[in-house]
Amino acid sequence: MTAVLPETYTVRPPTKDDAEAVFGLVSAYDTAVLGFPDYTLDDMVDQLTDPGVEPTTDAWLVFDGDRLVGFGMVFGRGDHRHLDLDAVTTDPLVWRYLLDRITHRAGEFATQYGHPAVQLDAVAYRADEARRDRLADDGFEPATTYHRMRIDHVGPVSAPEVPAGVTVRRGAPDEDSQRAAHAVLTRTFEGQFAFTPRTFEEWRAAHESQSSFDWSMTTLLEMEGRAVALRECTDQFVEDEDCGYIGRLGVLEEARGKGLATFLLRDQFALDAAAGRTGTILHVDTNNPTPALGLYLSVGMRAVLVTDVLRLQVDAV
């Protein structure tokens, strides 16, 4: 049974027009934990307008009178076997209410997509002990840890030499190149933590809904006329960090060991420096089956923020 809120509290789904208010709530929470807001208004708009989310059933705003005191959302991709939650509030009762709503909706997703149960993931900054404790009290268990990696650019950065036998394709302006990128991504990340394969159509729609993404920021590497490596970048960290962001970087297993990942990293460093960015950022799963963390450290990146993922199994309802 869902927790009962006081009579003065009201609940409704969010709309795009609520983005500024939700951004204010999230920014205040982040600042209390980290000392700075780890989010932008554009990020919030993108989240509320994601084509894979139906706000009327998957998201909630909680008000005490006219004051926004809580925001919650649950969302999935592909077959919805893995779901992610977002819940922001400092009120324990509102937290209980939102988590009850989220877990119930997760159980509905399990039924809708034909799963006996789904995995529900929540993210907590390493510095946010209170959030991790709340999640643990609700049965969430540690699943993995992500490091935000960064390298600073002071002055020009030399572009790396293209590895022998490799052709660089910059941008993915047409369906053929986008399908090639989707294929490399799906094969590269299959089996990695919480990765859910998506149809090409769903994947493309999600990309095109992001205000910080453009197909010109996708790079493919080809060998013998076949795409074997991918780098996807966005402007997600330009507004708040003045940094480029590598959202995905993957190399097919049969093309590894040839320096392709290192080339893609150093190439992006050079591009970001030339654009006047102060650095380049990416995230890495420290339990990644490939030695990704070691690679990023070897090219001069360093960890600047640590987040933990906690997981709860939710049965179908």
Protein Blocks (a to p, Z undefined) as FASTA:
>chain_A
ZZdddfkbccddddfklmmmmmmmmmmmmmmmnopacbdfklmmmmmmomkbcfklmgcc
ddehjacfbdcddddehjlmaccdddddfbfklmmmmmmmmmmmmmmmmmmnopabdcdd
ddddfklmmlmmmmmmnopacfbdcdddddddedjdddddddehiacdehjfbfklmmmm
mmmmmmmmgoiahiacddfklmmmmmmmpmkbcfklpccddeehiafbdcdddfklmmmn
opacdfbdcddfklgonommmmmmmmmmmmmmmnopabdcddddfkbfbfkllmmmmnop
acfbdcdddddddddZZ
